[in-house]
Amino acid sequence: MALRNSNTKTVGGSKRSAVEILLAENVDNLGQRGEIVRVKPGYARNYLLPYGLATVATEENKKNVELHKQRLKEVEKKQVQLFKERADAISKYSVTLEANANDDGHLYGSIVAPDIAKALTSAGFDVTADHVKLEGPLKELGMYTVKIELHSQVNTEVKVWVVPAAS
């Protein structure tokens, strides 16, 4: 006769029932980490639990997940505030880039997002090429307003001056 450890949670139920589990990892076509989902007992017992993809959704686990979500929201709020401060500083700055151009003002090359990001980084702003949202490469001399997306909730603009290179 096998003895069952009293601390071990099992998933039971009939073939028609569903059980609540807490996802420990993202599972395709089921949910994201931290979500509580309902699945058939066999799926939970034979796949999700043994592979560590989920755990039984006890009241204690549900409370811990809610506390964790609240902490994540607080951290996100602080990050958004920092991004807003950085966006405000970037909007007050203008970038000047030199490029070789012909007499009509057409560039021999082009200015692209990494060029703008590099100029902003050298000025002390933490900006990557992914943050710079250009509709296309800049191919002429002039002043451009370029969108910078630091976060999904934080956008700003920077003035980019493309001037002829000094010979």
Buried (B, 14 or more C-beta within 10 A) or exposed (E): EEEEEEEEEEBEEEEEEEBBBBBBEEBEEBBEEBBBBEBBBEBBBEEBBEEEBBBBBEEEBEEEBEEEEEEEEEEEEEBBEBBBEBBEEBBEBEBEBEBEBEEEEEBEEBBBBEBBBBBBBEBEBEBEBEBBEBEEEBBBBEEBEBEBBBBEEBBBBBBBEBEBEEE
